């Protein structure tokens, strides 16, 4: 068989790194670990149990759970018997999960906590295909005859004679076989199942080799949903390299987890970096002037020092001495917040401000931003520790062709590009033209060959005055503010730009109490004139980075966040502009009442 098969890749890595720690997770304050050999044995046992259930090559098997080692073990076990793994975001609604189950005719599904299980149990009675639910969490209260706990399921895979069937299936496997169907978040319509082969994902590993140094002794923090291709493909690479993957079920606890795990490598979305940056600057706002001057001096020294190392290879005696002092007093303390030194960070999924990239660079933490989609497995371009340029998403990965269409859309040809959307031939045909995949994103190459993303093709705002405006650029500027949790720009066909703003209520509450502003609810708080004035001032201070026509002229403070339950954001936290504009049509109309 081809060696480009994800299950065989892990088994080979387990043979090489058998005694090394593969996975860790903290449960009730205690760490639970498995070595590569132990994990390999469990994957085999899951595979045997799936065979005992009658799962055939090509059958679709689902995973509907928060991050945990069993998630990955089940995933690899599904591959080991040549079935197709179909992840579902743990935050998906019952309706969203049912759509995926029905379209893929899924027969078996693994679930996480009680809420996950209850949603699937409610679906099962009306599903023509779903026959078996396996709950990872032993505390889940089971319902129905066709449900079992993971421990019970594992026991059914005790018969090691079935290993022969696993080996036989792997021997017949091809690297061009379908490995997984990953449903896109559906920002513009119903979700589509992206079909990815083992070859697609292995091309990502090929692109990373020699560019990002990962190996035994490295620790990654797995906190983005494994149902998202970014974290999942990265985790596969972590295992290929023999490193350690630490799992976090609740992404909201990521900063605390970074201090505990002390990851040396990890991937993230920009929101994490934005929050760390905003928290640091907010601390300065509240502190004495001397501390602010010291902090700004240290960041300036760190930035100059790092750029000298990058451009010249050395920094000179005086700057090196200054850097040692700056590092001791300030820079090392910032690194401690994220768990100490890193080989690198990676960022993807949305634009990251150049200011934030340079801030982390100055404190000795390199954030390598990249660009890609589920349909490209995911990466199309990335910055690397050897070749990076802030404000860009890097250069195309190996064997990947990228060109810019006349309307600015980014087109891609690559071994990592999907073969299409599951059971949707028209959507597949619409996504390709002359072999080029149409990303729907707008961008351009700079003079050095680095790609710059400007916006989503369908998100571009055209004001009534004819100005073409990229809302993501504006949102990235304002999202750096510590008092802002969510921010969406409005303005298509209107004279000026407005916004809907969800405050960071944790810090806004504290501010209101400090200022003696009484309130009994968030609705009452955001309606206060002094709170609106406070945010108006903060937005004005950020607006200097924008052209006059890009600046927010008026905004509405909202008393509750956009949620997945209301259909306003996707499982990967992308905002659905059409849905939000429909849900808040009255508030938007009020902002333009005098227009």
C-alpha positions in Angstrom: 0.0 0.0 0.0 1.0 3.6 -0.3 2.7 5.0 2.8 0.5 8.1 2.4 -2.2 6.9 4.7 -3.0 8.7 8.0 -3.6 5.5 10.0 -0.4 3.9 8.8 1.5 7.2 9.4 0.5 7.1 13.0 1.3 3.4 13.5 4.7 4.0 12.0 5.3 7.0 14.2 4.2 4.9 17.2 6.8 2.3 16.4 9.5 4.9 16.3 8.4 6.9 19.3 6.8 4.1 21.3 7.8 5.3 24.8 7.3 9.0 24.2 4.2 10.8 25.5 1.7 11.2 22.7 -1.3 12.8 24.3 -2.2 14.5 27.6 -5.4 16.0 29.1 -6.2 17.4 32.5 -9.3 16.0 34.1 -10.5 17.2 37.5 -7.1 18.7 38.2 -5.1 15.5 37.3 -3.2 14.8 34.1 -4.0 11.7 32.1 -1.4 10.6 29.5 -0.8 8.0 26.9 2.4 7.1 25.2 2.6 6.5 21.5 2.5 2.7 22.0 -0.5 2.9 24.3 -2.3 5.2 21.9 -1.6 2.9 19.0 -3.0 -0.1 21.0 -6.2 1.9 21.8 -6.6 2.9 18.2 -6.3 -0.8 17.2 -8.9 -1.7 19.8 -11.3 0.9 18.5 -10.8 -0.3 15.0 -11.6 -3.9 16.1 -14.7 -2.7 17.8 -15.8 -0.9 14.7 -15.3 -4.0 12.7 -17.4 -5.9 15.3 -20.2 -3.4 14.5 -19.9 -4.3 10.9 -18.4 -1.0 9.6 -17.3 -1.4 6.0 -14.8 0.5 3.9 -16.3 3.7 2.7 -18.9 3.8 5.5 -19.3 7.2 7.2 -18.6 7.4 10.9 -19.2 10.6 12.8 -17.5 12.3 15.8 -19.5 14.9 17.7 -17.5 15.9 20.7 -15.3 18.5 22.4 -11.5 18.0 22.0 -10.1 15.0 23.9 -7.6 12.3 23.1 -10.4 9.8 22.3 -11.5 12.1 19.5 -8.2 11.6 17.7 -8.0 7.9 18.6 -11.5 7.3 17.1 -10.5 9.4 14.0 -7.4 7.4 13.3 -9.2 4.1 14.0 -11.9 5.0 11.5 -9.1 5.5 8.9 -7.5 2.2 9.9 -10.5 0.2 8.7 -10.8 2.5 5.6 -14.0 4.1 6.7 -14.6 7.8 6.3 -14.5 10.1 9.3 -17.1 12.9 9.5 -16.5 15.4 12.3 -19.3 17.6 13.6 -18.7 20.7 15.6 -19.4 20.1 19.3 -21.3 23.4 19.3 -23.6 22.5 16.4 -27.3 22.5 17.0 -29.4 19.4 16.7 -30.7 20.5 13.3 -27.2 21.1 12.0 -26.0 17.7 13.2 -29.1 16.0 11.7 -28.4 17.6 8.3 -24.8 16.1 8.2 -26.0 12.7 9.5 -28.7 12.4 7.0 -26.7 13.6 4.0 -23.8 11.3 4.7 -26.1 8.4 5.7 -24.0 8.0 8.8 -24.4 4.7 10.7 -22.2 5.1 13.8 -21.3 8.3 15.7 -19.1 9.1 18.7 -20.4 11.8 21.1 -18.8 13.8 23.9 -20.7 15.2 26.8 -24.4 14.8 27.9 -25.6 17.7 25.6 -23.9 16.1 22.6 -25.4 12.7 23.4 -28.9 14.1 24.0 -28.9 15.9 20.6 -28.0 12.8 18.8 -30.4 10.6 20.7 -33.2 13.0 19.7 -32.1 12.7 16.1 -31.7 8.9 16.1 -35.4 8.0 16.1 -36.0 9.9 12.8 -32.7 8.9 11.1 -32.9 6.2 8.5 -29.2 5.4 8.8 -28.0 6.1 12.4 -27.8 2.8 14.3 -25.2 3.3 17.1 -24.2 6.1 19.5 -20.9 5.7 21.5 -20.5 8.2 24.3 -16.8 9.1 25.1 -17.9 10.5 28.5 -18.6 7.7 31.0 -20.7 10.1 33.1 -23.3 10.4 30.3 -26.7 9.0 31.1 -27.5 6.7 28.2 -30.9 6.4 26.6 -32.0 3.8 24.0 -30.9 0.3 23.1 -28.5 1.5 20.5 -26.2 3.5 22.8 -23.2 2.5 24.8 -20.3 4.1 26.8 -16.9 4.1 25.3 -15.6 1.6 27.8 -18.3 -0.9 26.8 -17.6 -0.3 23.1 -13.8 -0.8 23.7 -14.5 -4.2 25.4 -16.2 -5.4 22.2 -12.8 -4.9 20.4 -10.9 -7.2 22.6 -10.6 -9.9 20.0 -7.1 -9.4 18.6 -7.7 -11.9 15.8 -9.5 -9.0 14.1 -6.1 -7.2 13.7 -5.7 -9.4 10.6 -8.7 -7.7 9.0 -7.3 -4.2 9.9 -4.0 -5.1 8.3 -5.7 -6.5 5.2 -7.7 -3.4 4.8 -4.7 -1.1 5.2 -2.8 -3.3 2.7 -5.5 -2.5 0.1 -5.7 1.2 0.9 -4.7 3.9 -1.6 -3.6 7.4 -0.7 -6.1 8.8 -3.1 -9.0 7.4 -1.1 -11.4 9.7 0.7 -10.3 10.1 4.3 -12.8 12.6 5.7 -15.8 14.8 4.9 -15.5 18.2 6.7 -18.6 20.4 6.6 -17.9 24.0 6.0 -19.3 26.6 8.4 -21.8 27.9 5.8 -21.4 31.7 6.1 -23.4 32.2 2.9 -25.8 29.2 2.8 -26.2 25.6 3.8 -23.1 23.7 4.8 -21.2 21.7 2.2 -19.2 18.6 2.9 -15.6 19.1 1.7 -14.1 15.8 0.6 -10.4 15.4 1.5 -8.2 12.4 0.6 -5.2 11.1 2.5 -3.1 12.6 -0.3 -4.6 16.1 0.3 -3.5 16.1 3.9 -0.1 14.6 3.3 0.6 17.4 0.9 0.3 19.7 3.9 2.9 17.7 5.8 5.2 17.9 2.8 4.8 21.7 2.8 5.7 22.0 6.5 8.7 19.7 6.5 11.9 21.8 6.6 10.0 24.9 7.3 8.7 24.3 10.8 10.9 22.3 13.2 8.7 20.0 15.3 9.8 16.8 17.0 10.1 14.7 20.2 10.1 17.1 23.2 7.9 19.6 21.6 4.4 20.3 23.1 1.4 21.5 21.2 -1.9 22.7 22.8 -4.9 21.4 20.9 -7.6 23.9 21.7 -9.2 24.9 18.4 -12.0 22.4 17.6 -10.7 19.2 16.0 -13.7 19.4 13.8 -11.9 22.3 12.1 -9.4 21.2 9.4 -6.7 23.6 10.8 -6.3 22.0 14.2 -6.9 18.5 12.9 -4.3 18.7 10.1 -1.8 20.3 12.5 -2.4 17.5 15.1 -1.7 14.9 12.5 1.6 16.6 11.8 2.4 16.7 15.5 2.0 12.9 15.6 4.0 12.4 12.5 6.8 14.3 14.1 6.7 12.4 17.4 5.7 15.5 19.5 3.2 15.7 22.4 -0.4 16.9 21.9 -2.2 18.4 24.9 -6.0 18.6 24.6 -8.3 21.3 25.9 -12.0 20.7 25.9 -13.0 24.3 26.7 -11.3 26.9 24.3 -12.2 29.7 26.8 -9.6 28.3 29.2 -6.8 28.6 26.6 -4.7 31.3 28.3 -4.7 29.4 31.7 -3.9 26.2 29.8 -0.9 27.8 28.0 0.6 28.6 31.4 0.1 25.0 32.6 1.1 23.2 29.4 3.9 25.6 28.3 3.5 24.7 24.6 6.5 25.1 22.4 4.4 25.1 19.2 0.7 25.6 18.5 -1.8 26.9 16.0 -4.5 29.5 16.8 -6.9 31.9 15.3 -6.2 35.7 15.5 -8.7 36.3 18.3 -6.4 34.7 20.9 -3.5 37.0 20.0 -5.9 40.0 19.9 -7.1 39.3 23.4 -3.6 38.9 24.8 -2.5 42.1 23.1 -5.6 44.0 24.2 -5.2 42.8 27.8 -1.5 43.9 27.9 -2.4 47.4 26.6 -5.3 47.7 28.9 -3.0 47.0 31.8 -0.9 49.9 30.7 -3.9 52.2 30.5 -4.6 51.5 34.1 -1.0 51.7 35.3 1.3 54.6 36.2 3.0 56.6 33.6 6.5 55.3 34.5 5.4 51.7 33.9 3.9 52.7 30.5 7.2 54.3 29.5 9.2 51.3 30.6 6.9 48.9 28.7 7.0 51.0 25.5 10.8 51.3 25.7 11.1 47.5 26.1 8.8 46.8 23.2 10.8 49.2 21.0 14.1 47.7 22.0 12.7 44.2 21.4 11.4 45.1 18.0 14.7 46.7 16.9 16.6 43.8 18.3 14.5 41.1 16.5 14.6 42.9 13.2 18.4 43.3 13.4 18.7 39.5 14.0 16.4 38.8 11.1 18.0 41.3 8.6 21.6 41.3 9.7 22.1 38.1 11.8 23.4 40.0 14.8 22.3 43.0 16.8 25.4 44.8 18.0 26.8 45.1 21.5 24.8 48.1 22.7 21.4 46.9 21.4 22.1 43.4 22.8 22.8 44.8 26.2 19.6 46.9 26.1 17.7 43.8 25.0 18.9 41.8 28.0 17.7 44.5 30.3 14.3 44.9 28.5 13.9 41.1 28.4 14.5 40.8 32.1 12.2 43.7 33.1 9.3 43.3 30.6 9.6 40.9 27.6 10.0 37.7 29.5 7.0 38.5 31.6 4.8 38.7 28.5 6.2 35.4 27.3 5.3 33.9 30.7 1.6 34.7 30.0 1.6 32.3 27.1 3.6 29.6 28.7 7.2 30.7 28.0 9.4 30.5 24.9 8.0 29.1 21.6 9.5 27.7 18.5 6.7 29.6 16.7 3.0 30.4 16.8 0.8 30.0 13.8 -2.3 32.0 12.9 -5.0 31.4 10.4 -8.7 31.6 9.8 -9.0 35.4 9.8 -6.8 38.5 9.3 -4.3 39.4 12.0 -3.2 43.0 12.5 0.4 43.8 11.6 0.7 45.7 14.9 -0.2 42.6 16.9 2.3 40.5 14.9 5.1 43.0 15.6 4.1 43.2 19.3 4.6 39.4 19.7 7.8 39.5 17.6 9.2 42.2 19.9 8.7 40.0 22.9 10.4 37.1 21.2 7.3 35.2 20.0 7.1 34.7 16.2 3.5 34.4 14.9 3.6 32.9 11.4 0.3 33.8 9.7 -1.0 31.7 6.9 -4.0 31.5 4.6 -6.2 28.6 3.5 -9.6 27.0 3.5 -11.2 23.7 4.4 -11.2 23.0 0.7 -7.4 23.3 0.6 -6.6 21.1 3.5 -6.1 23.9 4.7 -3.0 25.9 3.9 -2.4 27.7 0.6 0.3 30.1 1.8 2.2 30.7 5.0 4.9 32.7 6.6 7.7 30.6 8.1 10.5 31.2 10.7 12.9 31.5 7.7 10.7 33.7 5.5 8.1 36.0 7.0 6.7 39.4 6.4 4.1 40.9 8.8 0.9 42.2 7.3 0.9 39.3 4.8 -0.1 35.6 4.8 3.2 34.4 3.4 4.1 32.8 0.1 2.5 29.8 -1.6 3.4 26.4 -0.2 5.4 23.9 -2.3 3.7 22.6 -5.5 0.8 25.1 -5.0 -0.1 27.6 -7.8 -1.9 30.8 -6.8 -3.1 33.5 -9.2 -5.3 36.6 -8.9 -8.3 36.9 -11.2 -9.4 40.1 -12.8 -11.8 40.9 -10.0 -9.1 40.2 -7.4 -10.3 36.8 -6.4 -7.6 34.3 -5.3 -7.5 31.1 -7.4 -5.7 28.0 -6.4 -4.3 24.8 -8.0 -2.7 22.4 -5.6 -2.4 18.7 -4.6 -4.1 19.8 -1.4 -7.3 21.0 -3.1 -10.5 19.0 -2.5 -12.0 16.8 -5.1 -15.3 18.5 -4.4 -18.4 18.7 -2.2 -20.1 15.5 -1.0 -23.3 14.8 -2.9 -23.3 18.3 -4.4 -22.1 18.1 -8.0 -23.4 21.6 -8.9 -21.7 23.3 -6.0 -18.5 21.4 -7.0 -18.8 22.6 -10.6 -19.4 26.2 -9.5 -16.3 26.2 -7.3 -13.9 25.3 -10.2 -13.1 26.8 -13.5 -10.5 25.4 -15.9 -9.0 23.4 -13.0 -8.7 26.4 -10.7 -10.4 26.5 -7.4 -12.2 29.8 -6.7 -11.6 30.7 -3.0 -14.1 33.6 -2.8 -11.3 35.6 -1.1 -9.8 38.8 -2.5 -6.1 39.5 -2.4 -2.9 40.6 -4.1 0.8 39.7 -4.2 3.3 42.3 -3.1 6.6 43.1 -4.8 8.4 40.3 -2.8 5.8 37.6 -3.7 4.0 37.6 -0.3 0.2 37.4 -0.5 -2.0 40.0 1.1 -5.7 39.2 1.8 -8.0 42.2 1.5 -11.4 40.7 2.0 -14.1 38.1 1.1 -15.4 38.7 -2.4 -19.1 38.6 -1.3 -18.3 40.7 1.8 -17.0 43.8 0.0 -19.0 46.9 0.9 -19.8 49.4 -1.9 -21.1 52.6 -0.4 -23.8 54.8 -2.1 -20.9 57.1 -3.0 -19.2 54.3 -4.9 -16.4 53.5 -2.5 -15.2 49.9 -2.3 -14.5 49.0 1.3 -13.1 45.8 2.8 -15.0 45.3 6.2 -12.5 42.8 7.5 -9.7 45.4 7.5 -11.9 47.7 9.5 -13.0 45.0 11.9 -9.4 43.9 12.5 -8.5 47.5 13.5 -11.3 47.9 16.1 -11.1 44.3 17.4 -7.7 45.2 19.1 -9.7 47.1 21.7 -9.9 45.4 25.1 -13.4 46.5 25.7 -14.7 45.0 22.4 -15.8 41.4 22.1 -17.5 41.3 18.7 -17.7 44.0 16.0 -19.3 43.9 12.6 -19.2 46.6 10.0 -22.3 47.8 8.1 -22.4 50.1 5.1 -23.3 48.4 1.8 -25.3 50.9 -0.3 -25.3 53.5 2.5 -23.5 56.8 2.6 -21.2 55.9 5.5 -19.8 53.1 7.6 -21.6 52.0 10.8 -21.2 49.1 13.1 -22.9 46.7 15.6 -20.7 46.3 18.7 -20.8 43.7 21.4 -18.9 44.9 24.5 -16.5 42.7 26.5 -18.9 42.7 29.4 -16.5 41.3 31.9 -14.3 44.4 31.7 -17.2 46.8 31.0 -18.9 45.8 34.2 -15.7 46.5 36.2 -15.4 49.9 34.4 -19.0 50.9 35.1 -18.6 50.1 38.8 -15.4 52.0 39.0 -17.1 55.0 37.5 -20.2 54.7 39.7 -22.5 54.0 36.8 -25.5 52.0 38.1 -27.1 49.2 36.1 -29.3 46.2 36.7 -28.8 44.4 33.3 -26.7 44.6 30.2 -29.6 46.1 28.3 -29.6 49.0 30.8 -25.8 49.3 30.7 -25.5 49.6 26.9 -28.3 52.2 26.9 -26.4 54.6 29.1 -25.2 57.8 27.4 -21.9 57.7 29.3 -21.2 54.2 28.1 -21.9 55.2 24.4 -19.6 58.2 24.9 -16.9 55.9 26.3 -17.0 53.6 23.3 -17.2 56.6 20.9 -13.9 57.9 22.3 -12.3 54.5 22.1 -13.4 54.0 18.5 -12.1 57.5 17.6 -8.7 56.6 19.0 -8.5 53.6 16.7 -9.9 55.4 13.6 -6.5 57.1 13.0 -5.4 53.9 11.2 -8.2 54.2 8.7 -9.1 56.4 5.8 -11.9 58.8 6.5 -14.4 56.8 4.4 -13.5 53.6 6.3 -14.1 55.1 9.7 -17.2 54.1 11.7 -19.4 57.2 12.0 -22.1 55.7 14.1 -22.6 52.4 16.0 -25.0 50.5 18.1 -24.1 48.7 21.4 -25.7 45.3 21.7 -26.7 43.7 25.1 -25.9 40.2 24.0 -23.3 38.5 21.8 -23.9 37.0 18.3 -24.3 33.2 18.8 -24.3 30.0 16.8 -27.7 29.2 18.2 -29.2 32.3 16.6 -27.4 31.4 13.3 -25.3 34.6 13.5 -21.9 33.0 13.7 -20.5 29.7 12.4 -19.0 27.0 14.6 -15.6 28.4 13.7 -16.7 31.8 15.0 -17.0 33.5 11.7 -19.8 36.1 11.5 -22.7 35.5 9.1 -23.3 39.1 7.8 -26.5 38.3 6.0 -28.1 36.7 9.1 -26.9 39.5 11.4 -28.1 42.2 9.1 -31.5 40.5 9.0 -31.7 39.9 12.7 -30.7 43.5 13.5 -32.5 45.2 10.6 -34.3 47.6 13.0 -31.2 48.7 14.7 -29.4 49.2 11.4 -32.3 51.2 10.0 -32.2 53.5 13.1 -28.5 54.3 12.5 -29.3 55.5 9.0 -32.6 57.1 9.8 -31.3 60.6 8.9 -29.3 59.3 5.9 
